[in-house]
Amino acid sequence: MPRLLLIDDDVEMLEITSAGFREKGYAVNALNSGKNAVASIRKHDPDCVILDVMMPGIDGFKVCENIRKESSVPIIFLTGRVSEEDKVGGLLMGADDYIEKPYSFRELEARVQVAIRRTPVAAPGKLVFPPLEIDIEGHRALCNGDDLRLTSQEYDILYYMATSDKEVMTYEDIGMRIWGAYREPDRQSVMVMVSRLRKKLSSNSVTNRMIETVWTVGYKFAGKKAF
C-alpha cells in the first residue's frame, strides 16, 4: 500500500484529497502545516509528499528544504504560484514536480504514481563507473564509497543516462523518463534537475565530467564502465 504525506493549510482541500487517495488504496497522513513534516516522515516513511507552497508560518519551500536534509522522498508541490522564478527555485531546493491549482484529482494521482515509480530491473546488482557506483538494489549512488544522497528523480535520471543505449539523451527523453510526459516548457525543469545531479557529482574531478551537455539538444553520459 503506497504511503502519502499531504501538507496543506486548506483544511477542506486536505480532507477531500485525503479521502480521494484513501479510496484509491493509499495510506494517507495529512498535516495542515509544515511544522511537523520532518517528524511525520521519520515516523511514517511516506513514498511521496504532496506539499502546498503558500502556507502561513513555514511555507512549502522551507518545508521542502527541511525535508531534503533528511530524506530523498519524492516531493510534489501544489501551487497557485507558477512564475518561472518560483518553479526553478523549488526544483533547486529538491522538489520533483509541480502541479498548479486548481487541479484534477486524476492528474494529481497520475503524477503521484510517476513520482513513486521505481526503476524496473531484471536483477539486483551494481553499475560501476569508477569512482561512481550505482547500487541498483539500494536505489542509490556512491562516489568513493560516500552516498551522494540522490532524490528519487535524480537517481532515476542518473540510472537512465548510465543504462541508455542512446549516445545523446534529449530533454524530451529525460522528461518522459521523469514524468511520463513532456511539453517544451518542461525543458527548463529538466535542466534544473540535471544541474542538481551534476552538483552532487561535482565533489570528484572524474564524476564532475560524467554528464556532458549537448548544446540545444540534451546530454551525454561519459562514464567509463568497469568490467
C-alpha positions in Angstrom: 0.0 0.0 0.0 1.6 3.3 -1.1 2.0 5.8 1.8 1.4 9.5 1.2 2.1 12.6 3.3 -0.2 15.5 2.4 0.6 19.0 3.7 -1.9 21.9 3.0 -3.3 24.7 5.2 -6.6 24.5 3.3 -8.4 22.0 5.6 -11.3 21.4 3.2 -9.0 20.6 0.3 -6.8 18.5 2.6 -9.8 16.4 3.6 -11.1 16.0 0.0 -7.7 15.0 -1.4 -7.0 12.6 1.5 -10.4 10.9 1.1 -9.7 10.5 -2.6 -6.4 8.8 -2.1 -7.7 6.6 0.6 -10.5 5.4 -1.7 -7.7 4.5 -4.2 -6.0 2.4 -1.6 -3.3 4.7 -0.3 -2.3 5.1 3.3 -2.6 8.9 3.9 -1.2 11.1 6.7 -2.4 14.7 6.5 -1.0 17.8 8.1 -2.4 21.4 7.9 1.0 22.9 8.4 4.6 22.1 7.7 5.7 22.4 11.3 5.8 18.6 12.0 6.6 17.4 8.4 10.1 16.0 9.2 8.8 14.2 12.3 6.0 12.7 10.3 8.4 11.5 7.6 10.6 9.9 10.3 7.5 8.1 11.8 5.6 7.1 8.7 8.3 6.9 5.9 6.0 8.0 3.1 6.5 7.1 -0.5 5.6 10.6 -1.7 5.0 14.0 -0.2 2.3 16.4 -1.6 3.2 19.8 -0.4 1.4 23.2 -0.7 3.7 26.1 -1.4 1.7 29.0 0.1 1.2 28.3 3.8 1.4 30.7 6.8 4.3 30.4 9.1 6.6 27.9 7.4 6.0 27.9 3.6 6.4 25.0 1.3 9.8 26.0 0.1 11.2 25.9 3.7 9.4 22.6 4.4 11.0 21.1 1.3 14.4 22.4 2.3 14.0 20.8 5.8 12.8 17.5 4.3 15.7 17.3 2.0 18.2 17.5 4.9 16.9 14.1 5.9 15.1 12.3 3.1 15.1 11.8 -0.6 11.3 11.1 -0.7 9.6 12.4 -3.9 8.0 15.8 -3.3 5.2 17.3 -5.4 4.5 21.0 -5.0 0.9 22.2 -5.2 0.9 25.9 -6.1 -1.0 28.8 -7.4 2.4 30.5 -7.9 3.6 29.5 -11.4 6.3 32.1 -12.1 9.4 30.7 -13.6 11.5 32.0 -10.7 9.3 30.1 -8.1 9.3 26.9 -10.2 13.1 26.9 -10.7 13.6 27.8 -7.0 11.5 24.9 -5.9 13.2 22.5 -8.1 16.6 23.6 -7.0 15.5 23.0 -3.4 14.8 19.4 -4.3 11.1 19.2 -5.5 10.4 16.6 -8.0 7.3 18.0 -9.7 4.8 20.9 -9.7 1.1 20.9 -10.2 -0.9 24.1 -10.5 -4.1 24.9 -8.5 -6.8 24.2 -9.3 -6.1 20.7 -10.4 -8.0 17.5 -11.1 -7.6 14.6 -8.7 -7.0 12.3 -11.6 -4.0 14.4 -12.7 -2.6 14.5 -9.2 -2.9 10.8 -8.7 -1.1 10.2 -12.1 1.8 12.4 -11.0 2.0 10.6 -7.7 2.2 7.3 -9.4 5.0 8.6 -11.6 6.8 10.1 -8.6 6.9 6.9 -6.6 7.7 4.7 -9.6 10.9 2.7 -9.1 13.2 1.7 -12.0 12.4 -1.8 -13.1 15.5 -4.1 -13.1 15.9 -7.7 -14.2 18.1 -8.5 -11.2 19.7 -6.6 -8.3 23.2 -5.5 -8.8 25.6 -2.6 -9.3 26.9 -0.5 -12.1 30.4 0.8 -11.6 31.9 3.8 -13.4 34.9 4.4 -11.1 34.7 6.2 -8.8 30.9 6.2 -9.2 28.9 3.2 -8.1 25.2 2.9 -8.9 23.6 0.5 -6.3 20.5 -0.8 -8.2 19.2 -2.8 -5.3 19.7 0.1 -2.8 18.4 2.7 -5.3 21.3 5.0 -4.6 24.6 6.2 -6.0 28.0 6.4 -4.3 31.3 8.2 -5.1 34.4 6.6 -3.5 32.0 4.9 -1.1 30.2 8.0 0.0 26.4 8.1 -0.5 25.5 11.0 -2.8 22.0 11.2 -1.2 20.2 11.5 -4.6 16.5 12.1 -4.7 14.4 9.5 -6.4 14.2 11.6 -9.6 17.9 12.4 -9.5 18.7 8.7 -9.2 16.3 7.9 -12.0 18.0 10.3 -14.3 21.4 9.0 -13.5 20.3 5.4 -13.9 18.7 6.2 -17.2 21.8 8.0 -18.5 24.1 5.2 -17.4 22.0 2.4 -19.0 20.6 4.1 -22.1 21.7 2.8 -25.5 21.3 6.4 -26.9 24.5 8.4 -27.4 22.6 11.6 -26.7 19.6 11.8 -24.4 17.3 14.7 -25.4 15.4 16.9 -23.0 12.3 15.1 -24.1 13.8 11.7 -23.5 14.6 12.7 -19.9 11.3 14.5 -19.3 9.4 11.4 -20.5 11.5 9.3 -18.1 10.8 11.6 -15.1 7.1 12.5 -15.6 5.9 10.1 -18.3 5.0 13.2 -20.5 6.8 16.2 -21.9 6.0 19.7 -23.1 8.5 22.2 -24.3 8.2 24.3 -21.2 9.5 21.2 -19.2 12.9 21.7 -20.8 14.0 24.2 -18.0 12.8 21.8 -15.3 14.9 19.0 -16.9 17.9 21.4 -16.9 17.4 22.2 -13.3 17.2 18.6 -12.2 20.3 17.7 -14.2 22.0 20.7 -12.6 21.1 19.3 -9.2 22.5 15.9 -10.1 25.7 17.5 -11.5 26.2 19.4 -8.3 26.2 16.2 -6.3 28.6 14.6 -8.8 30.9 17.6 -8.6 32.8 16.6 -5.5 35.1 14.4 -7.6 37.0 15.5 -10.6 36.1 12.4 -12.6 32.4 12.3 -11.8 32.2 16.0 -12.3 32.7 15.4 -16.0 30.4 12.4 -16.4 27.4 14.3 -17.7 28.2 16.4 -20.8 25.9 19.0 -22.3 25.0 18.7 -26.0 24.0 22.2 -26.8 20.3 22.8 -27.5 19.7 19.0 -27.6 20.3 17.3 -24.2 23.1 15.4 -22.6 25.7 12.6 -23.0 26.8 10.2 -20.3 30.6 10.0 -20.4 31.2 7.5 -17.6 33.6 4.6 -18.4 32.2 1.4 -17.1 34.4 -1.0 -15.2 34.3 -4.6 -16.3 
